[in-house]
Amino acid sequence: MLLLNIFKYNKSMKKIIIITGASSGMGAEFARQLSVRKCEDGGKIDEIWIIARREDRLKELSAELTGGSGAFVPLIKPIAVDIGGRKGGEIIGGLLAKEAGGVVIDTLVNNAGFGTYGRFDSTDIKWQLDEIDLNVTSPTAITWAALPYMERGSRIINTASLAAFSAMGCFAIYAATKAYMLSFTLGLAAELHSKGVKVIALCPGPVDTEFSQVASEGVRNKVLHGKKPYAVVRHCLRSLEKGKKIAVMAPKWKFKAFLPRLFGRYFTAKVTMLTEKRPSKKD
Ligand SMILES: NC(=O)c1ccc[n+]([C@@H]2O[C@H](COP(=O)([O-])OP(=O)(O)OC[C@H]3O[C@@H](n4cnc5c(N)ncnc54)[C@H](OP(=O)(O)O)[C@@H]3O)[C@@H](O)[C@H]2O)c1
């Protein structure tokens, strides 16, 4: 039943890209780099839906991307909405169903997410459950809602993390949500391979975004030793073109992803807890 539009697709349908978590960091960078994308069939992207809660940021990004040289730019559509949990799928599914004339999703970027620094037992449980809702339930529901609008050549990018490869003390829920994202991505990639839909998990180490500010509730304002979002996103898009299923950019990150296999995940959970201090308000 899924991927029905493969059979219904016609050239007059709108081609769109959907990016969640696009008001800052890597999501905004995906919008910048994908706004110049040419489709596999040589066609152009008609619209990019940029999704997050902060409307002012989305409007700024939309103005930045459309205010350029006059060359063809897709319509950048800011959608200011909270997509946490199951409602994420209902919202995106509802917007897609409203598209008169039909729509094909060229690329879906499931990127919205956040972390919570600190011990599990001393961190507000509602906040941690919201983290699971946004990092796990929401991209799952959104992907399910989006699949019927995909065709051969469509792509799904799921932002996981280097944390996906290991369990982590004092970052326990976050690492667990990203392990889900990595596993979900690979399973989906296997299922969709024969349909010609490419799926990749982006697994970066530290990236210079607003991530730490949110995860530490303002205690730490900068991601330590963060790489530039531009480089991380560019590497991910190139890896996707090459048919890779996982994007891990830096050699140091590749080494770190390998360590849990060597020493076991409990060992790396303890080591990361003791050596990678993540400050929280409770400290
Ligand atoms: N930075 C890192 O070191 C790093 C490393 C590995 C993986 N990641 C992952 O990369 C992804 C992007 O994060 P980032 O580093 O770019 O951090 P960021 O700058 O904080 O971006 C997070 C994005 O998610 C959006 N978001 C948060 N809650 C939302 C909600 N309920 N509904 C809709 N949108 C929501 C935020 O926008 P609003 O606040 O406007 O809603 C923002 O656009 C996340 O999945 C994160 O886990 C980050």
The ligand as a Tripos MOL2 file, in Angstrom:
@<TRIPOS>MOLECULE
LIG
   48    52     1     0     0
SMALL
NO_CHARGES

@<TRIPOS>ATOM
      1 N1         24.9410   19.5370   17.6170 N.am      1 LIG1
      2 C1         25.4270   18.3430   17.8940 C.2       1 LIG1
      3 O1         26.5250   18.2200   18.4850 O.2       1 LIG1
      4 C2         24.6830   17.1140   17.4260 C.ar      1 LIG1
      5 C3         25.4000   15.9280   17.3230 C.ar      1 LIG1
      6 C4         24.7350   14.7920   16.8850 C.ar      1 LIG1
      7 C5         23.3990   14.8480   16.5460 C.ar      1 LIG1
      8 N2         22.7110   16.0220   16.6720 N.ar      1 LIG1
      9 C6         21.2840   16.0210   16.2780 C.3       1 LIG1
     10 O2         21.1370   16.9540   15.2270 O.3       1 LIG1
     11 C7         19.7690   17.3530   15.1420 C.3       1 LIG1
     12 C8         19.7000   18.8540   14.9620 C.3       1 LIG1
     13 O3         20.1880   19.4880   16.1350 O.3       1 LIG1
     14 P1         21.2030   20.7080   16.1130 P.3       1 LIG1
     15 O4         22.4900   20.2270   16.6210 O.co2     1 LIG1
     16 O5         21.1470   21.3980   14.8040 O.co2     1 LIG1
     17 O6         20.5910   21.5870   17.2960 O.3       1 LIG1
     18 P2         19.6330   22.8650   17.2800 P.3       1 LIG1
     19 O7         20.3290   24.0080   16.6560 O.co2     1 LIG1
     20 O8         19.1670   22.9960   18.7100 O.co2     1 LIG1
     21 O9         18.4060   22.4170   16.3560 O.3       1 LIG1
     22 C9         17.3200   21.6680   16.8030 C.3       1 LIG1
     23 C10        16.1330   21.9520   15.9170 C.3       1 LIG1
     24 O10        15.0010   21.1640   16.3380 O.3       1 LIG1
     25 C11        13.8680   22.0330   16.4330 C.3       1 LIG1
     26 N3         12.8950   21.5330   17.4110 N.ar      1 LIG1
     27 C12        13.1140   21.2900   18.7320 C.ar      1 LIG1
     28 N4         11.9790   20.8940   19.3180 N.ar      1 LIG1
     29 C13        11.0170   20.8780   18.3470 C.ar      1 LIG1
     30 C14         9.6300   20.5520   18.3330 C.ar      1 LIG1
     31 N5          8.9840   20.1310   19.4340 N.pl3     1 LIG1
     32 N6          8.9390   20.6810   17.1750 N.ar      1 LIG1
     33 C15         9.5780   21.1270   16.0450 C.ar      1 LIG1
     34 N7         10.8900   21.4170   15.9990 N.ar      1 LIG1
     35 C16        11.5930   21.2960   17.1360 C.ar      1 LIG1
     36 C17        14.4630   23.3660   16.8510 C.3       1 LIG1
     37 O11        13.6170   24.4430   16.4950 O.3       1 LIG1
     38 P3         12.5930   25.2110   17.4610 P.3       1 LIG1
     39 O12        13.2530   25.3690   18.7980 O.co2     1 LIG1
     40 O13        12.3760   26.5010   16.7300 O.co2     1 LIG1
     41 O14        11.3760   24.3630   17.4960 O.co2     1 LIG1
     42 C18        15.7150   23.4130   15.9750 C.3       1 LIG1
     43 O15        15.3860   23.8710   14.6870 O.3       1 LIG1
     44 C19        19.1030   16.8250   16.3930 C.3       1 LIG1
     45 O16        18.3660   15.6700   16.0810 O.3       1 LIG1
     46 C20        20.2750   16.4770   17.2980 C.3       1 LIG1
     47 O17        19.9630   15.4590   18.2070 O.3       1 LIG1
     48 C21        23.3350   17.1440   17.1000 C.ar      1 LIG1
@<TRIPOS>BOND
     1     1     2 1
     2     2     3 2
     3     2     4 1
     4     4     5 ar
     5     4    48 ar
     6     5     6 ar
     7     6     7 ar
     8     7     8 ar
     9     8     9 1
    10     8    48 ar
    11     9    10 1
    12     9    46 1
    13    10    11 1
    14    11    12 1
    15    11    44 1
    16    12    13 1
    17    13    14 1
    18    14    15 2
    19    14    16 1
    20    14    17 1
    21    17    18 1
    22    18    19 2
    23    18    20 1
    24    18    21 1
    25    21    22 1
    26    22    23 1
    27    23    24 1
    28    23    42 1
    29    24    25 1
    30    25    26 1
    31    25    36 1
    32    26    27 ar
    33    26    35 ar
    34    27    28 ar
    35    28    29 ar
    36    29    30 ar
    37    29    35 ar
    38    30    31 1
    39    30    32 ar
    40    32    33 ar
    41    33    34 ar
    42    34    35 ar
    43    36    37 1
    44    36    42 1
    45    37    38 1
    46    38    39 2
    47    38    40 1
    48    38    41 1
    49    42    43 1
    50    44    45 1
    51    44    46 1
    52    46    47 1
@<TRIPOS>SUBSTRUCTURE
     1 LIG1         1 GROUP 0 **** ****
